[in-house]
Amino acid sequence: MPDNAAKREQPNTDSCRFSSRCPMYQTFRNDFGLRMFQTTYCNSANHAKCARFALASKGTMPPSDLLPNGRTLVAASKRES
């Protein structure tokens, strides 16, 4: 997922340039959770606030359990139980 050309300035668009290859999409079992993150981060100008985007932009592969809001999937599921 990291962009080898991350050092180059990219124009600020309305969607994340990593969306098409983000492994987070495969993590969600229900579509509602995924759509919530896509609407809030991936498909909006807020993608620059995504924790996964920030790491990938620096050339670092985000951990598989990192959510766009900076929380981890394990921590989020423990809170819900």
Secondary structure, 3 states (H helix, E strand, C coil): CCCCCCCCCCCCCCCCCCHHHCCHHHHCCCHHHHHHHHHHHHCCHHHHHCHHHHHHHCCCCCCCCECCCCCEHHHHHHHHC
